[in-house]
Amino acid sequence: MRVGLLGTGWMGTVHARQYAKMPDVELHVFDRRPERVAAFCSEWNATPASDCDALLAAADVVDICYPTDRHADYAIRAIAAGKPVIVEKPLALDVADSMKIVEAADRAGVPLGCAMVVRCFPEYAAAHQLVLSGLLGRPAAARTRRGGKAPLTGADNWFMDHRRSGGVLVDLAIHDFDWLRWTFGEVAQLYSRSVRAEAGEGPDYALTTLTFDSGLVAHCESTWMDPSGFRTAFEVCGSEGMIEYDSRTTPSLRTHSASGSVAESPVAATDDPYYLELRAFLDAVSAGTPPPISGLEGAKAVALGVAALESARTGQPVKPARL
Ligand SMILES: NC(=O)c1ccc[n+]([C@@H]2O[C@H](COP(=O)([O-])OP(=O)(O)OC[C@H]3O[C@@H](n4cnc5c(N)ncnc54)[C@H](O)[C@@H]3O)[C@@H](O)[C@H]2O)c1
């Protein structure tokens, strides 16, 4: 499988690390920064492409890890070239662009996946299954939390320009919005407050309340303003039980001996959630089955993110677009 990777930044590197574990993958790479591509290709045993068209010609499958405002253009180019494509989240910056990608893929009969990786994190995948199994009875309330320091590392500091990244609600909270929608069904309304949604730039903190068709209420905290580092957490309460998770207190294997203390998670390299999402997409393409997390699922997550953003900007509750 020849994978054509667009983008050699943070996520391009995370994806390349996963492809390096896959003996059947040959990696081809393009980025607008040629000096970065050369170093990247030597690190990840990949082949550089001279431009985007050359990359599309060399690839069986395309993986887009460009900044979010570039997703729609490049996804549509890849689809027009007939290549199955997986796009990093958020699928695009708004519902219109997200649906352009989804509809282009449908018309062309090209598989389209969205890398909503949180569904592949073991705690989130397990909690989803536990809720669906009925163990908690009727779910009534959920809380999620995600965030840490602002991502100031992106090329051109593009994350801090909310017109390019969607800000903390479209870029970061989207992970939890997607997991909540996947687990509890459609969202009727969102109400959000944030520190900088109106300003449209810089680090932001947001708190969103989501009301679901089922009556469940969730609140979702997302922050780029926590200097103590990245942390995720959730709690789900139902009529028969509850689940709680916190990335800082999750038991991992701690070994203490005369030579010091070691904390490690007893998982194999192929249990990495990023490995699981990319492997599942490639396997679906090979098998001719639908991508496990479709472009439409990605678009529905964008609809929640932009509704929350609109709410934070206007101070009013917003009903998300139903796609
Ligand atoms: N799933 C996750 O956990 C996760 C985490 C971080 C980022 N992301 C997503 O991955 C995508 C890429 O984010 P990243 O952190 O890798 O960003 P990054 O800035 O680290 O990398 C972006 C890459 O795109 C290239 N690029 C091409 N056109 C560009 C342009 N016009 N402006 C700036 N850079 C351009 C840059 O040279 C760079 O190599 C985004 O959509 C982001 O939301 C997902």
The ligand as an ORCA input file, in Angstrom:
! r2SCAN-3c Opt
* xyz 0 1
  N      -5.783     13.934     16.179
  C      -5.028     14.667     16.963
  O      -4.781     14.302     18.106
  C      -4.448     15.953     16.432
  C      -3.446     16.619     17.162
  C      -2.879     17.770     16.613
  C      -3.314     18.238     15.385
  N      -4.297     17.585     14.704
  C      -4.777     18.069     13.402
  O      -3.800     17.727     12.410
  C      -3.721     18.750     11.410
  C      -2.267     19.216     11.326
  O      -1.868     19.764     12.570
  P      -0.321     19.781     13.028
  O      -0.316     19.901     14.512
  O       0.405     18.656     12.397
  O       0.165     21.169     12.375
  P       1.672     21.591     12.039
  O       1.654     23.059     11.895
  O       2.601     20.960     13.020
  O       1.948     20.912     10.633
  C       1.312     21.382      9.451
  C       2.138     20.985      8.240
  O       1.452     21.442      7.073
  C       2.353     22.174      6.242
  N       1.560     23.223      5.543
  C       1.086     23.121      4.290
  N       0.405     24.226      3.936
  C       0.462     25.044      4.985
  C      -0.046     26.338      5.227
  N      -0.750     27.009      4.298
  N       0.192     26.890      6.440
  C       0.874     26.237      7.385
  N       1.389     24.984      7.201
  C       1.192     24.406      6.019
  C       3.411     22.723      7.176
  O       4.620     22.943      6.473
  C       3.522     21.644      8.228
  O       4.483     20.657      7.884
  C      -4.707     19.838     11.844
  O      -5.937     19.685     11.175
  C      -4.899     19.589     13.337
  O      -6.145     20.026     13.834
  C      -4.856     16.442     15.192
*
